[in-house]
Amino acid sequence: MSIACLFNINFEKKNPDQAKAIAVEYADERNTIIRNRAKSKAADIIQVTTLIIISLFAILLDGPTWIIIVLCLFFIMYQGLILIFMNKYNQEM
Amino acid sequence: MNNRLEAIRKEKGISQETLAKVLEVSRQTISSLENGRYNPSILLAFKLARYFELAVEDIFIYEEEQPC
């Protein structure tokens, strides 16, 4: 349990109405769609910039091989997770 | 999707805030619905219809998109 979690619990005890309003805002369907789209977009950008471009720079600048291997593994893990979740949601829906 | 949500809401004299509280959504969702910038889920559409005691088709107007 983190300090932020403890702070949240304390806040909820002192301000139940506000806590409920925050919970409603978080669970709101439009906000959920916005949050999921933002996360998806951010992941796509990170994938391209961090993984692919840094890998290319590492290769072109003759960087250590382990960096390139780690970045490739992260790329494979990212793609693998996408397939796993697509399969999972395909079965659920 | 066009809708008559704003007109119906004003007819009943209910604020966006009140409607949002009753339906347990944010006020911004109600505002976006009324502006047509956001289409509700089927669950929310039915909740709205039930709240106003109307049919879903009376609130939301479905117009088929014309092919180019």
N, CA and C atoms of all chains as a GROMACS GRO file, in nm:
protein
  483
    1MET      N    1   0.085  -0.119   0.000
    1MET     CA    2   0.000   0.000   0.000
    1MET      C    3   0.089   0.124   0.000
    2SER      N    4   0.068   0.213  -0.095
    2SER     CA    5   0.156   0.330  -0.108
    2SER      C    6   0.106   0.445  -0.021
    3ILE      N    7   0.188   0.547  -0.009
    3ILE     CA    8   0.152   0.666   0.070
    3ILE      C    9   0.033   0.735   0.004
    4ALA      N   10   0.032   0.737  -0.130
    4ALA     CA   11  -0.080   0.799  -0.203
    4ALA      C   12  -0.211   0.727  -0.170
    5CYS      N   13  -0.203   0.594  -0.158
    5CYS     CA   14  -0.321   0.514  -0.124
    5CYS      C   15  -0.372   0.552   0.015
    6LEU      N   16  -0.280   0.564   0.110
    6LEU     CA   17  -0.318   0.601   0.247
    6LEU      C   18  -0.380   0.741   0.248
    7PHE      N   19  -0.322   0.829   0.169
    7PHE     CA   20  -0.374   0.965   0.159
    7PHE      C   21  -0.515   0.961   0.103
    8ASN      N   22  -0.537   0.877   0.002
    8ASN     CA   23  -0.670   0.864  -0.059
    8ASN      C   24  -0.772   0.812   0.041
    9ILE      N   25  -0.733   0.712   0.119
    9ILE     CA   26  -0.824   0.654   0.219
    9ILE      C   27  -0.862   0.760   0.321
   10ASN      N   28  -0.762   0.837   0.365
   10ASN     CA   29  -0.787   0.944   0.462
   10ASN      C   30  -0.881   1.049   0.402
   11PHE      N   31  -0.856   1.085   0.277
   11PHE     CA   32  -0.940   1.185   0.208
   11PHE      C   33  -1.084   1.135   0.198
   12GLU      N   34  -1.100   1.007   0.168
   12GLU     CA   35  -1.235   0.950   0.152
   12GLU      C   36  -1.310   0.950   0.284
   13LYS      N   37  -1.238   0.930   0.392
   13LYS     CA   38  -1.302   0.930   0.525
   13LYS      C   39  -1.350   1.070   0.561
   14LYS      N   40  -1.267   1.170   0.526
   14LYS     CA   41  -1.300   1.308   0.566
   14LYS      C   42  -1.400   1.373   0.471
   15ASN      N   43  -1.398   1.333   0.343
   15ASN     CA   44  -1.486   1.395   0.243
   15ASN      C   45  -1.560   1.288   0.163
   16PRO      N   46  -1.659   1.221   0.223
   16PRO     CA   47  -1.727   1.112   0.152
   16PRO      C   48  -1.801   1.158   0.026
   17ASP      N   49  -1.859   1.278   0.031
   17ASP     CA   50  -1.935   1.327  -0.086
   17ASP      C   51  -1.842   1.351  -0.204
   18GLN      N   52  -1.730   1.417  -0.175
   18GLN     CA   53  -1.633   1.445  -0.280
   18GLN      C   54  -1.573   1.316  -0.335
   19ALA      N   55  -1.548   1.223  -0.243
   19ALA     CA   56  -1.490   1.094  -0.285
   19ALA      C   57  -1.586   1.022  -0.379
   20LYS      N   58  -1.715   1.028  -0.348
   20LYS     CA   59  -1.815   0.964  -0.433
   20LYS      C   60  -1.818   1.033  -0.570
   21ALA      N   61  -1.811   1.167  -0.569
   21ALA     CA   62  -1.812   1.240  -0.696
   21ALA      C   63  -1.690   1.203  -0.782
   22ILE      N   64  -1.575   1.188  -0.718
   22ILE     CA   65  -1.454   1.149  -0.790
   22ILE      C   66  -1.469   1.008  -0.847
   23ALA      N   67  -1.530   0.918  -0.767
   23ALA     CA   68  -1.551   0.780  -0.813
   23ALA      C   69  -1.645   0.777  -0.933
   24VAL      N   70  -1.751   0.861  -0.927
   24VAL     CA   71  -1.846   0.867  -1.039
   24VAL      C   72  -1.777   0.921  -1.164
   25GLU      N   73  -1.695   1.027  -1.148
   25GLU     CA   74  -1.622   1.084  -1.262
   25GLU      C   75  -1.529   0.980  -1.323
   26TYR      N   76  -1.464   0.901  -1.238
   26TYR     CA   77  -1.368   0.802  -1.288
   26TYR      C   78  -1.439   0.692  -1.365
   27ALA      N   79  -1.555   0.649  -1.315
   27ALA     CA   80  -1.628   0.538  -1.377
   27ALA      C   81  -1.717   0.583  -1.492
   28ASP      N   82  -1.730   0.714  -1.512
   28ASP     CA   83  -1.814   0.769  -1.619
   28ASP      C   84  -1.771   0.710  -1.754
   29GLU      N   85  -1.869   0.666  -1.834
   29GLU     CA   86  -1.836   0.592  -1.958
   29GLU      C   87  -1.757   0.678  -2.057
   30ARG      N   88  -1.793   0.804  -2.069
   30ARG     CA   89  -1.721   0.892  -2.163
   30ARG      C   90  -1.577   0.911  -2.118
   31ASN      N   91  -1.557   0.934  -1.988
   31ASN     CA   92  -1.422   0.951  -1.936
   31ASN      C   93  -1.340   0.822  -1.951
   32THR      N   94  -1.407   0.708  -1.937
   32THR     CA   95  -1.338   0.579  -1.952
   32THR      C   96  -1.291   0.562  -2.097
   33ILE      N   97  -1.378   0.596  -2.191
   33ILE     CA   98  -1.341   0.586  -2.332
   33ILE      C   99  -1.224   0.680  -2.362
   34ILE      N  100  -1.231   0.802  -2.313
   34ILE     CA  101  -1.123   0.900  -2.335
   34ILE      C  102  -0.992   0.848  -2.277
   35ARG      N  103  -0.999   0.793  -2.153
   35ARG     CA  104  -0.878   0.745  -2.087
   35ARG      C  105  -0.816   0.628  -2.164
   36ASN      N  106  -0.901   0.536  -2.209
   36ASN     CA  107  -0.851   0.419  -2.282
   36ASN      C  108  -0.790   0.460  -2.416
   37ARG      N  109  -0.854   0.554  -2.484
   37ARG     CA  110  -0.799   0.601  -2.613
   37ARG      C  111  -0.665   0.670  -2.591
   38ALA      N  112  -0.658   0.750  -2.484
   38ALA     CA  113  -0.533   0.822  -2.454
   38ALA      C  114  -0.421   0.724  -2.423
   39LYS      N  115  -0.452   0.620  -2.344
   39LYS     CA  116  -0.352   0.520  -2.309
   39LYS      C  117  -0.304   0.447  -2.434
   40SER      N  118  -0.400   0.415  -2.521
   40SER     CA  119  -0.367   0.342  -2.644
   40SER      C  120  -0.277   0.426  -2.733
   41LYS      N  121  -0.312   0.554  -2.749
   41LYS     CA  122  -0.233   0.646  -2.832
   41LYS      C  123  -0.093   0.662  -2.773
   42ALA      N  124  -0.085   0.678  -2.642
   42ALA     CA  125   0.045   0.696  -2.576
   42ALA      C  126   0.131   0.572  -2.595
   43ALA      N  127   0.071   0.454  -2.584
   43ALA     CA  128   0.147   0.330  -2.601
   43ALA      C  129   0.199   0.319  -2.744
   44ASP      N  130   0.118   0.356  -2.840
   44ASP     CA  131   0.162   0.351  -2.980
   44ASP      C  132   0.279   0.446  -3.004
   45ILE      N  133   0.270   0.565  -2.948
   45ILE     CA  134   0.379   0.664  -2.966
   45ILE      C  135   0.506   0.615  -2.897
   46ILE      N  136   0.493   0.561  -2.776
   46ILE     CA  137   0.609   0.510  -2.703
   46ILE      C  138   0.674   0.397  -2.782
   47GLN      N  139   0.588   0.312  -2.840
   47GLN     CA  140   0.641   0.199  -2.916
   47GLN      C  141   0.728   0.248  -3.030
   48VAL      N  142   0.675   0.347  -3.105
   48VAL     CA  143   0.749   0.396  -3.220
   48VAL      C  144   0.874   0.472  -3.177
   49THR      N  145   0.859   0.568  -3.088
   49THR     CA  146   0.973   0.654  -3.055
   49THR      C  147   1.076   0.579  -2.972
   50THR      N  148   1.032   0.525  -2.861
   50THR     CA  149   1.129   0.464  -2.771
   50THR      C  150   1.193   0.339  -2.828
   51LEU      N  151   1.110   0.249  -2.870
   51LEU     CA  152   1.164   0.121  -2.911
   51LEU      C  153   1.232   0.127  -3.047
   52ILE      N  154   1.158   0.171  -3.146
   52ILE     CA  155   1.212   0.161  -3.281
   52ILE      C  156   1.322   0.264  -3.307
   53ILE      N  157   1.297   0.390  -3.273
   53ILE     CA  158   1.397   0.493  -3.304
   53ILE      C  159   1.523   0.475  -3.220
   54ILE      N  160   1.506   0.447  -3.090
   54ILE     CA  161   1.625   0.428  -3.008
   54ILE      C  162   1.704   0.305  -3.053
   55SER      N  163   1.630   0.200  -3.092
   55SER     CA  164   1.699   0.081  -3.145
   55SER      C  165   1.780   0.118  -3.268
   56LEU      N  166   1.720   0.195  -3.357
   56LEU     CA  167   1.791   0.235  -3.480
   56LEU      C  168   1.915   0.318  -3.446
   57PHE      N  169   1.898   0.412  -3.353
   57PHE     CA  170   2.014   0.493  -3.312
   57PHE      C  171   2.123   0.406  -3.252
   58ALA      N  172   2.082   0.311  -3.168
   58ALA     CA  173   2.180   0.222  -3.104
   58ALA      C  174   2.255   0.142  -3.210
   59ILE      N  175   2.182   0.097  -3.311
   59ILE     CA  176   2.247   0.018  -3.417
   59ILE      C  177   2.340   0.108  -3.499
   60LEU      N  178   2.291   0.225  -3.538
   60LEU     CA  179   2.370   0.313  -3.625
   60LEU      C  180   2.494   0.369  -3.553
   61LEU      N  181   2.479   0.396  -3.423
   61LEU     CA  182   2.591   0.451  -3.348
   61LEU      C  183   2.676   0.342  -3.284
   62ASP      N  184   2.655   0.219  -3.326
   62ASP     CA  185   2.736   0.107  -3.279
   62ASP      C  186   2.729   0.092  -3.127
   63GLY      N  187   2.609   0.102  -3.074
   63GLY     CA  188   2.590   0.093  -2.929
   63GLY      C  189   2.601  -0.051  -2.880
   64PRO      N  190   2.597  -0.069  -2.749
   64PRO     CA  191   2.607  -0.205  -2.694
   64PRO      C  192   2.491  -0.292  -2.742
   65THR      N  193   2.522  -0.416  -2.768
   65THR     CA  194   2.422  -0.508  -2.823
   65THR      C  195   2.309  -0.536  -2.726
   66TRP      N  196   2.342  -0.538  -2.596
   66TRP     CA  197   2.238  -0.574  -2.499
   66TRP      C  198   2.124  -0.473  -2.499
   67ILE      N  199   2.153  -0.344  -2.530
   67ILE     CA  200   2.046  -0.243  -2.535
   67ILE      C  201   1.949  -0.276  -2.647
   68ILE      N  202   2.007  -0.313  -2.762
   68ILE     CA  203   1.924  -0.345  -2.879
   68ILE      C  204   1.839  -0.468  -2.850
   69ILE      N  205   1.900  -0.568  -2.786
   69ILE     CA  206   1.826  -0.692  -2.754
   69ILE      C  207   1.713  -0.662  -2.656
   70VAL      N  208   1.742  -0.581  -2.553
   70VAL     CA  209   1.638  -0.548  -2.454
   70VAL      C  210   1.523  -0.473  -2.520
   71LEU      N  211   1.557  -0.377  -2.607
   71LEU     CA  212   1.451  -0.301  -2.676
   71LEU      C  213   1.369  -0.392  -2.766
   72CYS      N  214   1.435  -0.486  -2.834
   72CYS     CA  215   1.362  -0.581  -2.919
   72CYS      C  216   1.268  -0.668  -2.836
   73LEU      N  217   1.318  -0.708  -2.718
   73LEU     CA  218   1.235  -0.790  -2.629
   73LEU      C  219   1.113  -0.712  -2.582
   74PHE      N  220   1.133  -0.585  -2.550
   74PHE     CA  221   1.019  -0.500  -2.508
   74PHE      C  222   0.918  -0.488  -2.622
   75PHE      N  223   0.969  -0.473  -2.745
   75PHE     CA  224   0.882  -0.463  -2.862
   75PHE      C  225   0.800  -0.590  -2.878
   76ILE      N  226   0.866  -0.705  -2.865
   76ILE     CA  227   0.797  -0.834  -2.880
   76ILE      C  228   0.695  -0.851  -2.768
   77MET      N  229   0.733  -0.810  -2.645
   77MET     CA  230   0.642  -0.819  -2.530
   77MET      C  231   0.519  -0.733  -2.554
   78TYR      N  232   0.539  -0.611  -2.605
   78TYR     CA  233   0.429  -0.520  -2.633
   78TYR      C  234   0.333  -0.581  -2.735
   79GLN      N  235   0.388  -0.633  -2.845
   79GLN     CA  236   0.303  -0.694  -2.948
   79GLN      C  237   0.232  -0.817  -2.895
   80GLY      N  238   0.306  -0.895  -2.814
   80GLY     CA  239   0.247  -1.015  -2.754
   80GLY      C  240   0.130  -0.982  -2.664
   81LEU      N  241   0.147  -0.877  -2.582
   81LEU     CA  242   0.039  -0.835  -2.491
   81LEU      C  243  -0.083  -0.789  -2.570
   82ILE      N  244  -0.061  -0.719  -2.680
   82ILE     CA  245  -0.173  -0.676  -2.764
   82ILE      C  246  -0.251  -0.797  -2.812
   83LEU      N  247  -0.179  -0.900  -2.859
   83LEU     CA  248  -0.247  -1.020  -2.911
   83LEU      C  249  -0.323  -1.092  -2.800
   84ILE      N  250  -0.261  -1.098  -2.682
   84ILE     CA  251  -0.324  -1.167  -2.568
   84ILE      C  252  -0.454  -1.097  -2.531
   85PHE      N  253  -0.448  -0.964  -2.520
   85PHE     CA  254  -0.568  -0.890  -2.479
   85PHE      C  255  -0.673  -0.890  -2.587
   86MET      N  256  -0.631  -0.887  -2.714
   86MET     CA  257  -0.730  -0.894  -2.824
   86MET      C  258  -0.803  -1.027  -2.819
   87ASN      N  259  -0.729  -1.134  -2.794
   87ASN     CA  260  -0.788  -1.267  -2.785
   87ASN      C  261  -0.883  -1.275  -2.666
   88LYS      N  262  -0.840  -1.220  -2.554
   88LYS     CA  263  -0.920  -1.223  -2.432
   88LYS      C  264  -1.052  -1.149  -2.452
   89TYR      N  265  -1.045  -1.028  -2.506
   89TYR     CA  266  -1.166  -0.948  -2.525
   89TYR      C  267  -1.255  -1.006  -2.633
   90ASN      N  268  -1.191  -1.073  -2.731
   90ASN     CA  269  -1.266  -1.139  -2.837
   90ASN      C  270  -1.354  -1.251  -2.779
   91GLN      N  271  -1.299  -1.321  -2.681
   91GLN     CA  272  -1.374  -1.430  -2.618
   91GLN      C  273  -1.480  -1.377  -2.522
   92GLU      N  274  -1.448  -1.266  -2.455
   92GLU     CA  275  -1.542  -1.210  -2.358
   92GLU      C  276  -1.663  -1.148  -2.425
   93MET      N  277  -1.642  -1.086  -2.540
   93MET     CA  278  -1.752  -1.009  -2.601
   93MET      C  279  -1.828  -1.088  -2.705
   94MET      N  280  -2.486   1.169  -3.369
   94MET     CA  281  -2.628   1.138  -3.369
   94MET      C  282  -2.706   1.255  -3.309
   95ASN      N  283  -2.810   1.296  -3.383
   95ASN     CA  284  -2.891   1.405  -3.329
   95ASN      C  285  -2.978   1.354  -3.215
   96ASN      N  286  -3.012   1.444  -3.127
   96ASN     CA  287  -3.102   1.406  -3.018
   96ASN      C  288  -3.179   1.526  -2.968
   97ARG      N  289  -3.284   1.495  -2.893
   97ARG     CA  290  -3.370   1.601  -2.839
   97ARG      C  291  -3.348   1.611  -2.688
   98LEU      N  292  -3.234   1.565  -2.642
   98LEU     CA  293  -3.210   1.556  -2.498
   98LEU      C  294  -3.220   1.693  -2.430
   99GLU      N  295  -3.158   1.793  -2.492
   99GLU     CA  296  -3.158   1.926  -2.429
   99GLU      C  297  -3.302   1.980  -2.417
  100ALA      N  298  -3.376   1.965  -2.525
  100ALA     CA  299  -3.513   2.016  -2.526
  100ALA      C  300  -3.598   1.945  -2.420
  101ILE      N  301  -3.583   1.813  -2.413
  101ILE     CA  302  -3.662   1.734  -2.318
  101ILE      C  303  -3.623   1.770  -2.175
  102ARG      N  304  -3.493   1.786  -2.154
  102ARG     CA  305  -3.443   1.818  -2.020
  102ARG      C  306  -3.496   1.954  -1.974
  103LYS      N  307  -3.492   2.053  -2.065
  103LYS     CA  308  -3.540   2.187  -2.029
  103LYS      C  309  -3.690   2.188  -2.008
  104GLU      N  310  -3.758   2.105  -2.084
  104GLU     CA  311  -3.904   2.094  -2.069
  104GLU      C  312  -3.940   2.048  -1.929
  105LYS      N  313  -3.860   1.953  -1.877
  105LYS     CA  314  -3.887   1.900  -1.742
  105LYS      C  315  -3.824   1.988  -1.634
  106GLY      N  316  -3.754   2.091  -1.673
  106GLY     CA  317  -3.693   2.182  -1.576
  106GLY      C  318  -3.581   2.120  -1.494
  107ILE      N  319  -3.501   2.036  -1.558
  107ILE     CA  320  -3.392   1.968  -1.486
  107ILE      C  321  -3.260   2.023  -1.537
  108SER      N  322  -3.167   2.044  -1.444
  108SER     CA  323  -3.035   2.093  -1.484
  108SER      C  324  -2.948   1.975  -1.529
  109GLN      N  325  -2.842   2.008  -1.601
  109GLN     CA  326  -2.747   1.903  -1.645
  109GLN      C  327  -2.687   1.832  -1.525
  110GLU      N  328  -2.660   1.914  -1.421
  110GLU     CA  329  -2.597   1.861  -1.299
  110GLU      C  330  -2.687   1.757  -1.234
  111THR      N  331  -2.816   1.791  -1.223
  111THR     CA  332  -2.911   1.699  -1.159
  111THR      C  333  -2.924   1.570  -1.239
  112LEU      N  334  -2.937   1.586  -1.369
  112LEU     CA  335  -2.952   1.469  -1.455
  112LEU      C  336  -2.828   1.380  -1.446
  113ALA      N  337  -2.712   1.443  -1.443
  113ALA     CA  338  -2.587   1.366  -1.433
  113ALA      C  339  -2.580   1.289  -1.301
  114LYS      N  340  -2.624   1.355  -1.195
  114LYS     CA  341  -2.621   1.291  -1.062
  114LYS      C  342  -2.714   1.170  -1.058
  115VAL      N  343  -2.833   1.187  -1.114
  115VAL     CA  344  -2.931   1.078  -1.111
  115VAL      C  345  -2.881   0.958  -1.191
  116LEU      N  346  -2.820   0.987  -1.306
  116LEU     CA  347  -2.774   0.879  -1.395
  116LEU      C  348  -2.634   0.830  -1.360
  117GLU      N  349  -2.571   0.894  -1.262
  117GLU     CA  350  -2.435   0.858  -1.218
  117GLU      C  351  -2.335   0.868  -1.332
  118VAL      N  352  -2.344   0.978  -1.404
  118VAL     CA  353  -2.243   1.011  -1.505
  118VAL      C  354  -2.195   1.154  -1.475
  119SER      N  355  -2.094   1.197  -1.548
  119SER     CA  356  -2.043   1.333  -1.525
  119SER      C  357  -2.129   1.434  -1.600
  120ARG      N  358  -2.124   1.558  -1.554
  120ARG     CA  359  -2.201   1.664  -1.620
  120ARG      C  360  -2.148   1.686  -1.763
  121GLN      N  361  -2.017   1.664  -1.780
  121GLN     CA  362  -1.958   1.680  -1.914
  121GLN      C  363  -2.015   1.579  -2.012
  122THR      N  364  -2.048   1.461  -1.964
  122THR     CA  365  -2.109   1.359  -2.051
  122THR      C  366  -2.245   1.406  -2.100
  123ILE      N  367  -2.325   1.462  -2.009
  123ILE     CA  368  -2.457   1.513  -2.046
  123ILE      C  369  -2.441   1.626  -2.147
  124SER      N  370  -2.347   1.716  -2.121
  124SER     CA  371  -2.322   1.828  -2.212
  124SER      C  372  -2.279   1.778  -2.350
  125SER      N  373  -2.189   1.681  -2.353
  125SER     CA  374  -2.142   1.627  -2.482
  125SER      C  375  -2.253   1.555  -2.555
  126LEU      N  376  -2.340   1.488  -2.478
  126LEU     CA  377  -2.455   1.420  -2.541
  126LEU      C  378  -2.545   1.522  -2.609
  127GLU      N  379  -2.573   1.630  -2.538
  127GLU     CA  380  -2.664   1.731  -2.591
  127GLU      C  381  -2.606   1.801  -2.712
  128ASN      N  382  -2.473   1.819  -2.713
  128ASN     CA  383  -2.410   1.883  -2.829
  128ASN      C  384  -2.391   1.789  -2.946
  129GLY      N  385  -2.419   1.662  -2.924
  129GLY     CA  386  -2.403   1.564  -3.032
  129GLY      C  387  -2.260   1.522  -3.054
  130ARG      N  388  -2.170   1.560  -2.962
  130ARG     CA  389  -2.028   1.525  -2.980
  130ARG      C  390  -1.999   1.384  -2.930
  131TYR      N  391  -2.092   1.329  -2.853
  131TYR     CA  392  -2.072   1.196  -2.795
  131TYR      C  393  -2.201   1.116  -2.808
  132ASN      N  394  -2.187   0.989  -2.854
  132ASN     CA  395  -2.303   0.901  -2.860
  132ASN      C  396  -2.301   0.810  -2.738
  133PRO      N  397  -2.414   0.798  -2.669
  133PRO     CA  398  -2.415   0.719  -2.545
  133PRO      C  399  -2.409   0.570  -2.574
  134SER      N  400  -2.372   0.496  -2.471
  134SER     CA  401  -2.382   0.351  -2.481
  134SER      C  402  -2.530   0.315  -2.476
  135ILE      N  403  -2.562   0.194  -2.514
  135ILE     CA  404  -2.704   0.153  -2.517
  135ILE      C  405  -2.762   0.154  -2.376
  136LEU      N  406  -2.676   0.122  -2.279
  136LEU     CA  407  -2.720   0.123  -2.139
  136LEU      C  408  -2.760   0.264  -2.095
  137LEU      N  409  -2.676   0.360  -2.127
  137LEU     CA  410  -2.703   0.499  -2.090
  137LEU      C  411  -2.824   0.551  -2.165
  138ALA      N  412  -2.839   0.512  -2.291
  138ALA     CA  413  -2.955   0.554  -2.370
  138ALA      C  414  -3.084   0.503  -2.307
  139PHE      N  415  -3.081   0.378  -2.262
  139PHE     CA  416  -3.201   0.322  -2.198
  139PHE      C  417  -3.227   0.388  -2.062
  140LYS      N  418  -3.120   0.419  -1.990
  140LYS     CA  419  -3.137   0.485  -1.860
  140LYS      C  420  -3.203   0.621  -1.879
  141LEU      N  421  -3.157   0.692  -1.981
  141LEU     CA  422  -3.214   0.824  -2.011
  141LEU      C  423  -3.361   0.810  -2.048
  142ALA      N  424  -3.390   0.714  -2.134
  142ALA     CA  425  -3.528   0.693  -2.179
  142ALA      C  426  -3.618   0.659  -2.060
  143ARG      N  427  -3.567   0.573  -1.972
  143ARG     CA  428  -3.645   0.533  -1.856
  143ARG      C  429  -3.667   0.652  -1.762
  144TYR      N  430  -3.565   0.733  -1.747
  144TYR     CA  431  -3.575   0.848  -1.657
  144TYR      C  432  -3.683   0.945  -1.704
  145PHE      N  433  -3.682   0.971  -1.836
  145PHE     CA  434  -3.779   1.066  -1.890
  145PHE      C  435  -3.912   1.000  -1.928
  146GLU      N  436  -3.920   0.870  -1.906
  146GLU     CA  437  -4.041   0.793  -1.940
  146GLU      C  438  -4.079   0.807  -2.087
  147LEU      N  439  -3.976   0.796  -2.169
  147LEU     CA  440  -3.994   0.803  -2.313
  147LEU      C  441  -3.925   0.684  -2.378
  148ALA      N  442  -3.952   0.665  -2.507
  148ALA     CA  443  -3.879   0.562  -2.581
  148ALA      C  444  -3.744   0.619  -2.624
  149VAL      N  445  -3.647   0.531  -2.645
  149VAL     CA  446  -3.513   0.574  -2.687
  149VAL      C  447  -3.523   0.654  -2.817
  150GLU      N  448  -3.611   0.608  -2.907
  150GLU     CA  449  -3.626   0.676  -3.037
  150GLU      C  450  -3.685   0.815  -3.023
  151ASP      N  451  -3.752   0.840  -2.911
  151ASP     CA  452  -3.808   0.974  -2.891
  151ASP      C  453  -3.700   1.073  -2.850
  152ILE      N  454  -3.590   1.022  -2.797
  152ILE     CA  455  -3.482   1.110  -2.752
  152ILE      C  456  -3.372   1.117  -2.859
  153PHE      N  457  -3.332   1.000  -2.909
  153PHE     CA  458  -3.221   0.996  -3.005
  153PHE      C  459  -3.275   0.970  -3.144
  154ILE      N  460  -3.227   1.052  -3.237
  154ILE     CA  461  -3.277   1.043  -3.375
  154ILE      C  462  -3.170   0.976  -3.460
  155TYR      N  463  -3.205   0.857  -3.509
  155TYR     CA  464  -3.109   0.786  -3.592
  155TYR      C  465  -3.136   0.818  -3.738
  156GLU      N  466  -3.032   0.875  -3.803
  156GLU     CA  467  -3.044   0.903  -3.947
  156GLU      C  468  -2.937   0.824  -4.018
  157GLU      N  469  -2.979   0.745  -4.115
  157GLU     CA  470  -2.880   0.665  -4.188
  157GLU      C  471  -2.792   0.757  -4.268
  158GLU      N  472  -2.660   0.724  -4.269
  158GLU     CA  473  -2.566   0.807  -4.344
  158GLU      C  474  -2.586   0.780  -4.492
  159GLN      N  475  -2.590   0.887  -4.570
  159GLN     CA  476  -2.607   0.872  -4.715
  159GLN      C  477  -2.475   0.830  -4.777
  160PRO      N  478  -2.476   0.728  -4.861
  160PRO     CA  479  -2.351   0.686  -4.925
  160PRO      C  480  -2.304   0.792  -5.023
  161CYS      N  481  -2.174   0.804  -5.039
  161CYS     CA  482  -2.118   0.908  -5.126
  161CYS      C  483  -2.144   0.878  -5.273
   0.00000   0.00000   0.00000
